[in-house]
Amino acid sequence: MSSRFLGLSGIRLKGLAFFLLTLVVPAASASAADEPDLIFRRSTVFKWMSPNDKLATYGLDDPEVEGVACHFTVPEKGGFKGWLGLAEEVSDISLACRQVGPIKFKNKMEQGDDMFRQRRSLFFKKMQIVRGCDSKRNVLVYMVYSDRLIEGSPKNSTSTVPIMPWGPADANVQKCGEFFTQ
């Protein structure tokens, strides 16, 4: 009976491993093309036998609005849980977005559309950067926040990008209100 029990247990463990792999691998490969660029990391908490807690600063270009780049800083848990990817990251995220060239909208967008999304725990927590348009002021508005399946966090950060001419050749400044639907 014990070998039969072990065989059944082995099948259950393999099934559980397959299930976990199917949750993690597609999510990693789906967002691989949109991965932000790591700018730098700084240690914040020293750990003796495992990786330190860190702050990491990343940069990414808005995929739908040419000429806008955002930088965000996220805490990264160290220790063995952080090293294995099992730690749930805190929701303290800062954000700064700027015009880095002539602004050109690629498509129509909805207010509050996701610009970037990243997993912040093994299963249920994710960070999102969303964008909108303040058409009265012709300003792009970006907000970063994190949420979980059951309960999110009120912690957030907002950054704005006024749409301005980029040099003398850029006389036609686009209006963001023409590219966002309510």
C-alpha positions in Angstrom: 0.0 0.0 0.0 2.8 2.4 0.8 4.2 2.2 -2.8 0.8 2.7 -4.2 0.4 5.8 -2.0 3.8 7.1 -3.0 2.9 6.6 -6.7 -0.3 8.5 -6.3 1.5 11.2 -4.4 4.1 11.4 -7.1 1.4 11.9 -9.7 -0.2 14.6 -7.6 3.1 16.4 -7.2 3.8 16.2 -10.9 0.3 17.5 -11.6 0.8 20.4 -9.1 4.2 21.2 -10.6 2.7 21.2 -14.2 -0.2 23.5 -12.9 2.2 25.9 -11.4 4.4 25.9 -14.4 1.5 26.7 -16.7 0.6 29.7 -14.5 4.1 31.1 -14.4 5.6 30.4 -17.9 2.9 32.0 -20.1 2.9 35.1 -18.0 6.6 35.5 -18.3 6.7 34.9 -22.0 3.7 37.1 -22.8 5.3 40.2 -21.2 8.9 39.4 -22.4 8.7 41.8 -25.4 7.5 44.6 -23.1 10.1 44.2 -20.4 11.4 47.5 -19.0 15.1 48.4 -19.1 16.9 48.1 -15.7 18.7 51.4 -15.1 20.3 50.6 -11.7 19.7 48.9 -8.3 20.7 50.0 -4.8 20.7 47.8 -1.7 18.6 49.0 1.2 18.7 46.1 3.7 21.8 43.9 4.2 21.2 40.1 4.5 24.0 37.9 5.6 23.3 34.7 3.8 20.9 35.7 1.0 20.4 38.6 -1.5 19.8 42.1 0.0 16.6 44.0 -0.3 16.9 46.6 -3.1 15.4 49.5 -4.9 15.4 49.0 -8.6 14.9 51.8 -11.2 13.5 50.9 -14.6 12.8 52.8 -17.8 10.3 52.1 -20.6 8.8 53.8 -23.6 5.1 54.1 -24.0 4.2 51.5 -26.7 1.2 53.6 -27.9 2.6 57.1 -27.6 5.9 57.8 -29.4 8.1 60.3 -27.7 7.1 59.5 -24.1 9.3 57.5 -21.6 8.5 56.6 -18.0 10.9 55.6 -15.2 9.7 53.8 -12.1 11.4 52.6 -8.9 10.2 49.5 -7.2 11.3 47.7 -4.0 12.6 44.2 -4.5 12.6 41.8 -1.6 15.8 40.0 -0.8 16.2 36.9 1.3 15.6 33.4 0.2 11.9 34.1 -0.6 12.8 37.0 -2.8 15.6 35.1 -4.5 13.2 32.2 -5.3 10.5 34.6 -6.5 8.1 33.7 -3.7 8.1 37.0 -1.7 5.2 39.4 -2.1 6.5 42.8 -3.0 5.3 45.9 -1.3 3.2 48.5 -3.2 5.6 51.4 -2.8 6.3 52.4 -6.4 7.3 55.8 -7.7 6.8 57.0 -11.3 8.1 59.8 -13.5 7.2 60.2 -17.2 8.6 62.8 -19.6 8.5 63.8 -23.2 11.7 62.6 -24.9 10.9 63.5 -28.5 8.1 64.6 -30.8 4.8 63.1 -29.5 2.9 60.9 -32.0 -0.1 58.8 -31.1 -0.2 55.4 -32.8 -3.8 54.4 -32.1 -7.0 55.4 -30.4 -7.0 54.6 -26.7 -9.4 54.4 -23.7 -9.0 56.5 -20.6 -7.2 54.4 -18.0 -5.8 51.9 -20.5 -2.8 49.8 -19.2 0.5 51.0 -20.6 2.5 48.4 -18.6 1.7 45.5 -16.3 4.1 43.4 -14.1 3.6 40.6 -11.7 4.6 41.5 -8.1 3.9 38.1 -6.3 3.8 34.5 -7.4 0.0 34.5 -8.0 -2.3 37.4 -7.3 -0.5 40.8 -7.1 0.4 43.0 -10.0 1.7 46.5 -10.7 0.0 48.5 -13.4 0.9 51.7 -15.2 -2.2 53.2 -16.8 -2.5 56.3 -19.0 -5.1 58.9 -19.7 -5.6 62.3 -21.2 -6.4 65.7 -19.6 -7.8 67.1 -22.8 -8.5 70.6 -21.3 -4.8 71.0 -20.7 -3.5 68.7 -23.5 -1.5 66.7 -20.9 -1.0 62.9 -20.8 -1.5 61.5 -17.2 0.2 58.3 -16.0 -0.6 56.5 -12.8 1.1 53.5 -11.2 -0.6 51.3 -8.6 -0.7 47.7 -7.5 -3.6 45.4 -6.9 -4.5 42.0 -5.7 -7.3 39.6 -6.5 -9.1 40.4 -3.3 -7.7 43.7 -2.1 -5.5 46.3 -3.7 -3.4 49.1 -2.2 -4.3 52.8 -2.1 -0.6 53.6 -2.6 0.0 55.1 -6.0 2.1 57.7 -7.9 1.0 60.0 -10.8 3.1 61.7 -13.4 2.1 64.1 -16.2 3.5 64.9 -19.6 2.4 68.2 -21.2 2.4 67.8 -25.0 4.7 70.4 -26.3 6.5 71.1 -29.6 9.8 69.3 -29.9 12.1 71.8 -31.7 11.2 74.3 -34.5 10.3 71.6 -37.0 7.5 70.2 -34.7 4.9 73.0 -35.2 1.9 70.6 -35.3 1.3 69.5 -31.7 -1.2 66.7 -31.5 -4.1 67.0 -29.1 -4.5 64.0 -26.8 -8.2 64.4 -26.6 -8.5 63.4 -30.3 -6.9 60.0 -29.5 -8.7 59.0 -26.2 -12.3 57.9 -25.9 -14.2 58.4 -22.7 
